Amino acid sequence: MQAWQHGGGFSVNAAVRIEAADRPGLERLLRYCARPPFALERLQQRDAEHLLYENTRPGSGGRGPQILIII
């Protein structure tokens, strides 16, 4: 962590609170934190260097599928 270039701090949203006895709330939070950044069922490999990610909703400017380059 000390070698990580993070710009001098962290951003924490303290608005979400879970009481100690709220087990379902804790489980929802942990499931949210454990989600992958991409939905794997929307990710397709086009070739050895490109992936296609199909958005469920178009982004700003009406963007459709996004092509990602494997580095």
Backbone as XML, in Angstrom:
<?xml version="1.0"?>
<chain id="A" units="angstrom">
  <residue number="1" name="MET">
    <atom name="N" x="0.815" y="-1.195" z="0.000"/>
    <atom name="CA" x="0.000" y="0.000" z="0.000"/>
    <atom name="C" x="0.859" y="1.260" z="0.000"/>
  </residue>
  <residue number="2" name="GLN">
    <atom name="N" x="2.017" y="1.214" z="0.630"/>
    <atom name="CA" x="2.837" y="2.413" z="0.704"/>
    <atom name="C" x="3.366" y="2.818" z="-0.661"/>
  </residue>
  <residue number="3" name="ALA">
    <atom name="N" x="3.575" y="1.860" z="-1.553"/>
    <atom name="CA" x="4.091" y="2.167" z="-2.884"/>
    <atom name="C" x="2.990" y="2.619" z="-3.837"/>
  </residue>
  <residue number="4" name="TRP">
    <atom name="N" x="1.741" y="2.483" z="-3.442"/>
    <atom name="CA" x="0.617" y="2.833" z="-4.310"/>
    <atom name="C" x="0.505" y="4.340" z="-4.447"/>
  </residue>
  <residue number="5" name="GLN">
    <atom name="N" x="0.464" y="4.825" z="-5.677"/>
    <atom name="CA" x="0.330" y="6.257" z="-5.951"/>
    <atom name="C" x="-1.151" y="6.619" z="-5.927"/>
  </residue>
  <residue number="6" name="HIS">
    <atom name="N" x="-1.646" y="7.026" z="-4.785"/>
    <atom name="CA" x="-3.078" y="7.278" z="-4.630"/>
    <atom name="C" x="-3.424" y="8.745" z="-4.462"/>
  </residue>
  <residue number="7" name="GLY">
    <atom name="N" x="-2.480" y="9.630" z="-4.676"/>
    <atom name="CA" x="-2.789" y="11.051" z="-4.634"/>
    <atom name="C" x="-2.947" y="11.623" z="-3.240"/>
  </residue>
  <residue number="8" name="GLY">
    <atom name="N" x="-2.539" y="10.915" z="-2.223"/>
    <atom name="CA" x="-2.528" y="11.485" z="-0.893"/>
    <atom name="C" x="-3.731" y="11.198" z="-0.024"/>
  </residue>
  <residue number="9" name="GLY">
    <atom name="N" x="-4.654" y="10.378" z="-0.458"/>
    <atom name="CA" x="-5.787" y="10.113" z="0.420"/>
    <atom name="C" x="-6.773" y="9.133" z="-0.167"/>
  </residue>
  <residue number="10" name="PHE">
    <atom name="N" x="-7.825" y="8.909" z="0.580"/>
    <atom name="CA" x="-8.880" y="7.998" z="0.166"/>
    <atom name="C" x="-10.210" y="8.724" z="0.261"/>
  </residue>
  <residue number="11" name="SER">
    <atom name="N" x="-11.166" y="8.261" z="-0.494"/>
    <atom name="CA" x="-12.516" y="8.794" z="-0.430"/>
    <atom name="C" x="-13.408" y="7.724" z="0.192"/>
  </residue>
  <residue number="12" name="VAL">
    <atom name="N" x="-14.095" y="8.081" z="1.256"/>
    <atom name="CA" x="-14.955" y="7.131" z="1.952"/>
    <atom name="C" x="-16.350" y="7.725" z="2.058"/>
  </residue>
  <residue number="13" name="ASN">
    <atom name="N" x="-17.351" y="6.942" z="1.687"/>
    <atom name="CA" x="-18.735" y="7.363" z="1.838"/>
    <atom name="C" x="-19.245" y="6.792" z="3.156"/>
  </residue>
  <residue number="14" name="ALA">
    <atom name="N" x="-19.388" y="7.640" z="4.151"/>
    <atom name="CA" x="-19.824" y="7.192" z="5.471"/>
    <atom name="C" x="-21.336" y="7.295" z="5.640"/>
  </residue>
  <residue number="15" name="ALA">
    <atom name="N" x="-22.064" y="7.556" z="4.549"/>
    <atom name="CA" x="-23.514" y="7.689" z="4.645"/>
    <atom name="C" x="-24.194" y="6.333" z="4.840"/>
  </residue>
  <residue number="16" name="VAL">
    <atom name="N" x="-23.554" y="5.259" z="4.403"/>
    <atom name="CA" x="-24.138" y="3.928" z="4.554"/>
    <atom name="C" x="-23.734" y="3.383" z="5.917"/>
  </residue>
  <residue number="17" name="ARG">
    <atom name="N" x="-24.735" y="3.100" z="6.719"/>
    <atom name="CA" x="-24.473" y="2.561" z="8.052"/>
    <atom name="C" x="-25.236" y="1.262" z="8.209"/>
  </residue>
  <residue number="18" name="ILE">
    <atom name="N" x="-24.610" y="0.319" z="8.860"/>
    <atom name="CA" x="-25.259" y="-0.960" z="9.132"/>
    <atom name="C" x="-25.130" y="-1.221" z="10.623"/>
  </residue>
  <residue number="19" name="GLU">
    <atom name="N" x="-26.247" y="-1.434" z="11.242"/>
    <atom name="CA" x="-26.246" y="-1.727" z="12.672"/>
    <atom name="C" x="-25.624" y="-3.098" z="12.915"/>
  </residue>
  <residue number="20" name="ALA">
    <atom name="N" x="-25.095" y="-3.292" z="14.100"/>
    <atom name="CA" x="-24.397" y="-4.535" z="14.430"/>
    <atom name="C" x="-25.299" y="-5.760" z="14.287"/>
  </residue>
  <residue number="21" name="ALA">
    <atom name="N" x="-26.575" y="-5.627" z="14.585"/>
    <atom name="CA" x="-27.492" y="-6.770" z="14.534"/>
    <atom name="C" x="-28.157" y="-6.940" z="13.168"/>
  </residue>
  <residue number="22" name="ASP">
    <atom name="N" x="-27.850" y="-6.080" z="12.203"/>
    <atom name="CA" x="-28.489" y="-6.133" z="10.879"/>
    <atom name="C" x="-27.720" y="-7.083" z="9.963"/>
  </residue>
  <residue number="23" name="ARG">
    <atom name="N" x="-27.911" y="-8.380" z="10.149"/>
    <atom name="CA" x="-27.205" y="-9.381" z="9.350"/>
    <atom name="C" x="-27.586" y="-9.320" z="7.869"/>
  </residue>
  <residue number="24" name="PRO">
    <atom name="N" x="-28.874" y="-9.167" z="7.516"/>
    <atom name="CA" x="-29.206" y="-9.044" z="6.088"/>
    <atom name="C" x="-28.560" y="-7.806" z="5.452"/>
  </residue>
  <residue number="25" name="GLY">
    <atom name="N" x="-28.497" y="-6.705" z="6.184"/>
    <atom name="CA" x="-27.853" y="-5.499" z="5.666"/>
    <atom name="C" x="-26.366" y="-5.705" z="5.447"/>
  </residue>
  <residue number="26" name="LEU">
    <atom name="N" x="-25.724" y="-6.389" z="6.367"/>
    <atom name="CA" x="-24.302" y="-6.692" z="6.230"/>
    <atom name="C" x="-24.061" y="-7.594" z="5.020"/>
  </residue>
  <residue number="27" name="GLU">
    <atom name="N" x="-24.923" y="-8.575" z="4.834"/>
    <atom name="CA" x="-24.773" y="-9.469" z="3.686"/>
    <atom name="C" x="-24.949" y="-8.707" z="2.370"/>
  </residue>
  <residue number="28" name="ARG">
    <atom name="N" x="-25.930" y="-7.794" z="2.299"/>
    <atom name="CA" x="-26.116" y="-6.989" z="1.084"/>
    <atom name="C" x="-24.880" y="-6.155" z="0.786"/>
  </residue>
  <residue number="29" name="LEU">
    <atom name="N" x="-24.306" y="-5.540" z="1.820"/>
    <atom name="CA" x="-23.111" y="-4.724" z="1.627"/>
    <atom name="C" x="-21.934" y="-5.571" z="1.149"/>
  </residue>
  <residue number="30" name="LEU">
    <atom name="N" x="-21.744" y="-6.733" z="1.745"/>
    <atom name="CA" x="-20.638" y="-7.599" z="1.342"/>
    <atom name="C" x="-20.824" y="-8.125" z="-0.075"/>
  </residue>
  <residue number="31" name="ARG">
    <atom name="N" x="-22.058" y="-8.445" z="-0.450"/>
    <atom name="CA" x="-22.310" y="-8.884" z="-1.825"/>
    <atom name="C" x="-22.015" y="-7.756" z="-2.811"/>
  </residue>
  <residue number="32" name="TYR">
    <atom name="N" x="-22.378" y="-6.533" z="-2.436"/>
    <atom name="CA" x="-22.098" y="-5.381" z="-3.295"/>
    <atom name="C" x="-20.588" y="-5.182" z="-3.452"/>
  </residue>
  <residue number="33" name="CYS">
    <atom name="N" x="-19.856" y="-5.291" z="-2.365"/>
    <atom name="CA" x="-18.398" y="-5.097" z="-2.411"/>
    <atom name="C" x="-17.700" y="-6.207" z="-3.187"/>
  </residue>
  <residue number="34" name="ALA">
    <atom name="N" x="-18.263" y="-7.392" z="-3.197"/>
    <atom name="CA" x="-17.632" y="-8.533" z="-3.857"/>
    <atom name="C" x="-17.979" y="-8.640" z="-5.340"/>
  </residue>
  <residue number="35" name="ARG">
    <atom name="N" x="-18.840" y="-7.746" z="-5.841"/>
    <atom name="CA" x="-19.219" y="-7.817" z="-7.257"/>
    <atom name="C" x="-18.023" y="-7.526" z="-8.152"/>
  </residue>
  <residue number="36" name="PRO">
    <atom name="N" x="-17.922" y="-8.228" z="-9.276"/>
    <atom name="CA" x="-16.840" y="-7.918" z="-10.214"/>
    <atom name="C" x="-17.131" y="-6.601" z="-10.935"/>
  </residue>
  <residue number="37" name="PRO">
    <atom name="N" x="-16.099" y="-5.927" z="-11.431"/>
    <atom name="CA" x="-16.318" y="-4.653" z="-12.120"/>
    <atom name="C" x="-17.031" y="-4.807" z="-13.465"/>
  </residue>
  <residue number="38" name="PHE">
    <atom name="N" x="-16.963" y="-5.996" z="-14.054"/>
    <atom name="CA" x="-17.640" y="-6.266" z="-15.318"/>
    <atom name="C" x="-18.542" y="-7.476" z="-15.147"/>
  </residue>
  <residue number="39" name="ALA">
    <atom name="N" x="-19.713" y="-7.436" z="-15.783"/>
    <atom name="CA" x="-20.579" y="-8.614" z="-15.821"/>
    <atom name="C" x="-20.015" y="-9.551" z="-16.881"/>
  </residue>
  <residue number="40" name="LEU">
    <atom name="N" x="-19.546" y="-10.706" z="-16.466"/>
    <atom name="CA" x="-18.855" y="-11.609" z="-17.387"/>
    <atom name="C" x="-19.745" y="-12.085" z="-18.532"/>
  </residue>
  <residue number="41" name="GLU">
    <atom name="N" x="-21.060" y="-12.172" z="-18.301"/>
    <atom name="CA" x="-21.937" y="-12.618" z="-19.383"/>
    <atom name="C" x="-22.073" y="-11.572" z="-20.489"/>
  </residue>
  <residue number="42" name="ARG">
    <atom name="N" x="-21.646" y="-10.336" z="-20.233"/>
    <atom name="CA" x="-21.681" y="-9.287" z="-21.261"/>
    <atom name="C" x="-20.339" y="-9.090" z="-21.947"/>
  </residue>
  <residue number="43" name="LEU">
    <atom name="N" x="-19.346" y="-9.860" z="-21.556"/>
    <atom name="CA" x="-17.997" y="-9.718" z="-22.087"/>
    <atom name="C" x="-17.713" y="-10.841" z="-23.076"/>
  </residue>
  <residue number="44" name="GLN">
    <atom name="N" x="-17.296" y="-10.480" z="-24.283"/>
    <atom name="CA" x="-16.996" y="-11.466" z="-25.324"/>
    <atom name="C" x="-15.610" y="-11.181" z="-25.892"/>
  </residue>
  <residue number="45" name="GLN">
    <atom name="N" x="-14.867" y="-12.237" z="-26.174"/>
    <atom name="CA" x="-13.555" y="-12.060" z="-26.788"/>
    <atom name="C" x="-13.719" y="-12.079" z="-28.298"/>
  </residue>
  <residue number="46" name="ARG">
    <atom name="N" x="-13.321" y="-10.971" z="-28.944"/>
    <atom name="CA" x="-13.432" y="-10.871" z="-30.402"/>
    <atom name="C" x="-12.265" y="-11.550" z="-31.090"/>
  </residue>
  <residue number="47" name="ASP">
    <atom name="N" x="-11.064" y="-11.309" z="-30.587"/>
    <atom name="CA" x="-9.858" y="-11.946" z="-31.104"/>
    <atom name="C" x="-8.829" y="-11.936" z="-29.982"/>
  </residue>
  <residue number="48" name="ALA">
    <atom name="N" x="-7.578" y="-12.216" z="-30.302"/>
    <atom name="CA" x="-6.548" y="-12.340" z="-29.267"/>
    <atom name="C" x="-6.256" y="-11.020" z="-28.557"/>
  </residue>
  <residue number="49" name="GLU">
    <atom name="N" x="-6.619" y="-9.891" z="-29.161"/>
    <atom name="CA" x="-6.270" y="-8.594" z="-28.583"/>
    <atom name="C" x="-7.464" y="-7.722" z="-28.204"/>
  </residue>
  <residue number="50" name="HIS">
    <atom name="N" x="-8.680" y="-8.146" z="-28.517"/>
    <atom name="CA" x="-9.838" y="-7.280" z="-28.296"/>
    <atom name="C" x="-10.973" y="-8.014" z="-27.588"/>
  </residue>
  <residue number="51" name="LEU">
    <atom name="N" x="-11.593" y="-7.296" z="-26.662"/>
    <atom name="CA" x="-12.797" y="-7.773" z="-25.986"/>
    <atom name="C" x="-13.940" y="-6.832" z="-26.328"/>
  </residue>
  <residue number="52" name="LEU">
    <atom name="N" x="-15.144" y="-7.356" z="-26.359"/>
    <atom name="CA" x="-16.331" y="-6.545" z="-26.605"/>
    <atom name="C" x="-17.190" y="-6.599" z="-25.353"/>
  </residue>
  <residue number="53" name="TYR">
    <atom name="N" x="-17.529" y="-5.416" z="-24.809"/>
    <atom name="CA" x="-18.398" y="-5.343" z="-23.633"/>
    <atom name="C" x="-19.718" y="-4.726" z="-24.058"/>
  </residue>
  <residue number="54" name="GLU">
    <atom name="N" x="-20.792" y="-5.478" z="-23.904"/>
    <atom name="CA" x="-22.130" y="-5.042" z="-24.305"/>
    <atom name="C" x="-22.805" y="-4.339" z="-23.131"/>
  </residue>
  <residue number="55" name="ASN">
    <atom name="N" x="-23.059" y="-3.041" z="-23.285"/>
    <atom name="CA" x="-23.736" y="-2.277" z="-22.236"/>
    <atom name="C" x="-25.220" y="-2.609" z="-22.213"/>
  </residue>
  <residue number="56" name="THR">
    <atom name="N" x="-25.816" y="-2.567" z="-21.030"/>
    <atom name="CA" x="-27.264" y="-2.765" z="-20.952"/>
    <atom name="C" x="-27.989" y="-1.492" z="-21.350"/>
  </residue>
  <residue number="57" name="ARG">
    <atom name="N" x="-27.380" y="-0.346" z="-21.066"/>
    <atom name="CA" x="-27.940" y="0.951" z="-21.448"/>
    <atom name="C" x="-26.853" y="1.753" z="-22.143"/>
  </residue>
  <residue number="58" name="PRO">
    <atom name="N" x="-27.217" y="2.486" z="-23.165"/>
    <atom name="CA" x="-26.202" y="3.330" z="-23.799"/>
    <atom name="C" x="-25.689" y="4.381" z="-22.822"/>
  </residue>
  <residue number="59" name="GLY">
    <atom name="N" x="-24.421" y="4.677" z="-22.907"/>
    <atom name="CA" x="-23.831" y="5.696" z="-22.050"/>
    <atom name="C" x="-24.116" y="7.085" z="-22.581"/>
  </residue>
  <residue number="60" name="SER">
    <atom name="N" x="-23.441" y="8.060" z="-22.022"/>
    <atom name="CA" x="-23.633" y="9.428" z="-22.481"/>
    <atom name="C" x="-23.205" y="9.528" z="-23.940"/>
  </residue>
  <residue number="61" name="GLY">
    <atom name="N" x="-23.950" y="10.227" z="-24.728"/>
    <atom name="CA" x="-23.650" y="10.336" z="-26.150"/>
    <atom name="C" x="-24.175" y="9.160" z="-26.956"/>
  </residue>
  <residue number="62" name="GLY">
    <atom name="N" x="-24.966" y="8.281" z="-26.342"/>
    <atom name="CA" x="-25.568" y="7.170" z="-27.061"/>
    <atom name="C" x="-24.609" y="6.054" z="-27.426"/>
  </residue>
  <residue number="63" name="ARG">
    <atom name="N" x="-23.530" y="5.905" z="-26.676"/>
    <atom name="CA" x="-22.560" y="4.846" z="-26.983"/>
    <atom name="C" x="-23.188" y="3.472" z="-26.818"/>
  </residue>
  <residue number="64" name="GLY">
    <atom name="N" x="-22.824" y="2.586" z="-27.698"/>
    <atom name="CA" x="-23.285" y="1.206" z="-27.624"/>
    <atom name="C" x="-22.200" y="0.328" z="-27.028"/>
  </residue>
  <residue number="65" name="PRO">
    <atom name="N" x="-21.948" y="-0.815" z="-27.659"/>
    <atom name="CA" x="-20.909" y="-1.723" z="-27.152"/>
    <atom name="C" x="-19.537" y="-1.051" z="-27.144"/>
  </residue>
  <residue number="66" name="GLN">
    <atom name="N" x="-18.718" y="-1.425" z="-26.183"/>
    <atom name="CA" x="-17.374" y="-0.866" z="-26.076"/>
    <atom name="C" x="-16.357" y="-1.949" z="-26.399"/>
  </residue>
  <residue number="67" name="ILE">
    <atom name="N" x="-15.356" y="-1.589" z="-27.188"/>
    <atom name="CA" x="-14.279" y="-2.513" z="-27.511"/>
    <atom name="C" x="-13.110" y="-2.212" z="-26.587"/>
  </residue>
  <residue number="68" name="LEU">
    <atom name="N" x="-12.635" y="-3.232" z="-25.891"/>
    <atom name="CA" x="-11.529" y="-3.096" z="-24.955"/>
    <atom name="C" x="-10.302" y="-3.771" z="-25.549"/>
  </residue>
  <residue number="69" name="ILE">
    <atom name="N" x="-9.150" y="-3.171" z="-25.375"/>
    <atom name="CA" x="-7.903" y="-3.724" z="-25.898"/>
    <atom name="C" x="-7.158" y="-4.407" z="-24.758"/>
  </residue>
  <residue number="70" name="ILE">
    <atom name="N" x="-6.762" y="-5.646" z="-24.986"/>
    <atom name="CA" x="-6.009" y="-6.407" z="-23.989"/>
    <atom name="C" x="-4.556" y="-5.964" z="-24.053"/>
  </residue>
  <residue number="71" name="ILE">
    <atom name="N" x="-4.019" y="-5.571" z="-22.921"/>
    <atom name="CA" x="-2.615" y="-5.120" z="-22.876"/>
    <atom name="C" x="-1.758" y="-6.213" z="-22.290"/>
  </residue>
</chain>
